[in-house]
Amino acid sequence: MCGLELPDLETNIWNRYRSAGLRVVGIDTPAVPDIPPDSLEGVRAFGRREGLTFPIGISSTSVWRDTFAERGDGAAPFPSRMLIDRQGRVAYLSTVIDPEGLRRAIETALRP
C-alpha cells in the first residue's frame, strides 16, 4: 500500500466493504536494504495522522522485498496489494495502483 492510495483504501474499500466481511490490514515493510524499518509506534502514529481506521502493523523482515528480488525480473514489490479470499487463497496480487482491479477482485471474493 502506498501513501497516495490510502485515502481511497480507507474510504472506497475499507468503509465500503467491511460490513460485507472484508478486513483490511496495512503492513509496513522494510523496502530498502540497510535502512532500518519504521517503529510500530511511528507507523501507528502515521495511520492516526492520515485518519486511517483499519489496523496497521509492521514487518521486521524484508522477506517480501527479497522474494521479488529473487525473481530477477526487475519488478518492484512496493507498494503491494494482496487480497486473500475466505478460503485463504491469494485472490489478487498487484504491485501497481489499480483501484478498479482491486474493487473487482473484492466484489468477486465477497460473493456468497
C-alpha positions as CSV (number, residue, x, y, z in Angstrom):
1,M,0.0,0.0,0.0
2,C,1.2,3.4,-0.8
3,G,0.6,6.7,0.9
4,L,-1.0,8.0,-2.3
5,E,-3.7,5.4,-2.2
6,L,-4.5,5.4,1.5
7,P,-7.5,7.8,1.3
8,D,-9.1,5.7,-1.4
9,L,-8.3,2.5,0.5
10,E,-9.9,3.9,3.7
11,T,-13.0,5.5,2.0
12,N,-13.8,3.4,-1.0
13,I,-12.5,0.0,0.1
14,W,-12.5,-0.4,3.9
15,N,-15.6,1.7,4.7
16,R,-17.5,0.4,1.7
17,Y,-16.9,-3.4,2.1
18,R,-16.2,-4.0,5.8
19,S,-19.8,-4.7,6.6
20,A,-19.7,-7.4,3.9
21,G,-16.8,-9.1,5.7
22,L,-13.7,-7.5,4.2
23,R,-10.8,-7.0,6.6
24,V,-8.1,-4.6,5.7
25,V,-4.7,-4.7,7.3
26,G,-1.8,-2.3,6.4
27,I,1.7,-3.7,6.9
28,D,4.7,-1.5,6.8
29,T,7.7,-3.5,5.5
30,P,11.4,-2.6,5.1
31,A,11.6,-1.6,1.4
32,V,15.3,-0.6,1.1
33,P,18.2,-2.7,2.3
34,D,20.3,-1.2,5.1
35,I,17.6,1.3,6.1
36,P,16.1,0.4,9.5
37,P,12.4,-0.3,9.5
38,D,10.0,2.2,11.0
39,S,8.9,1.7,14.6
40,L,5.5,0.3,15.3
41,E,4.6,3.4,17.2
42,G,5.7,5.6,14.3
43,V,3.6,3.5,11.8
44,R,0.6,3.7,14.0
45,A,1.0,7.5,14.5
46,F,1.2,7.9,10.7
47,G,-2.1,6.0,10.5
48,R,-3.8,8.2,13.1
49,R,-2.5,11.4,11.3
50,E,-3.9,10.1,8.0
51,G,-7.3,9.2,9.6
52,L,-7.0,5.5,8.9
53,T,-9.3,3.3,10.9
54,F,-8.1,-0.1,9.7
55,P,-5.3,-1.9,11.6
56,I,-1.7,-1.2,10.7
57,G,1.2,-3.5,11.6
58,I,4.8,-3.7,10.9
59,S,7.0,-6.5,9.5
60,S,10.5,-6.6,10.9
61,T,11.8,-8.6,7.9
62,S,12.5,-8.0,4.3
63,V,11.1,-11.3,3.1
64,W,8.6,-9.7,0.7
65,R,11.2,-7.5,-0.9
66,D,13.7,-10.4,-1.1
67,T,11.1,-12.7,-2.7
68,F,10.7,-10.2,-5.6
69,A,14.4,-9.7,-5.9
70,E,14.9,-13.4,-6.3
71,R,12.6,-13.4,-9.3
72,G,15.2,-11.3,-11.2
73,D,12.6,-9.6,-13.5
74,G,13.1,-6.1,-12.0
75,A,9.5,-6.0,-10.6
76,A,9.3,-3.7,-7.5
77,P,7.5,-5.2,-4.5
78,F,6.3,-1.9,-3.1
79,P,3.7,-0.9,-2.8
80,S,1.8,-4.2,-2.9
81,R,-1.8,-5.1,-2.5
82,M,-2.9,-8.6,-1.7
83,L,-6.4,-10.0,-1.3
84,I,-6.8,-13.3,0.4
85,D,-10.2,-14.9,-0.1
86,R,-12.4,-16.7,2.5
87,Q,-10.6,-20.0,1.7
88,G,-7.2,-18.4,2.5
89,R,-6.1,-18.3,-1.2
90,V,-4.5,-15.3,-2.8
91,A,-7.3,-13.9,-5.0
92,Y,-5.5,-10.7,-6.1
93,L,-1.9,-9.5,-6.0
94,S,-0.7,-6.3,-7.6
95,T,2.4,-4.1,-7.4
96,V,0.7,-1.2,-9.3
97,I,-2.0,1.1,-8.1
98,D,-5.2,-0.3,-9.7
99,P,-8.3,0.7,-7.7
100,E,-10.8,-0.8,-10.2
101,G,-9.0,-4.1,-10.4
102,L,-8.9,-4.3,-6.6
103,R,-12.6,-3.5,-6.3
104,R,-13.5,-6.1,-8.9
105,A,-11.4,-8.7,-7.0
106,I,-13.0,-7.8,-3.7
107,E,-16.5,-8.0,-5.1
108,T,-15.8,-11.4,-6.6
109,A,-14.2,-12.7,-3.4
110,L,-17.2,-11.4,-1.3
111,R,-19.8,-13.2,-3.3
112,P,-21.6,-15.9,-1.3
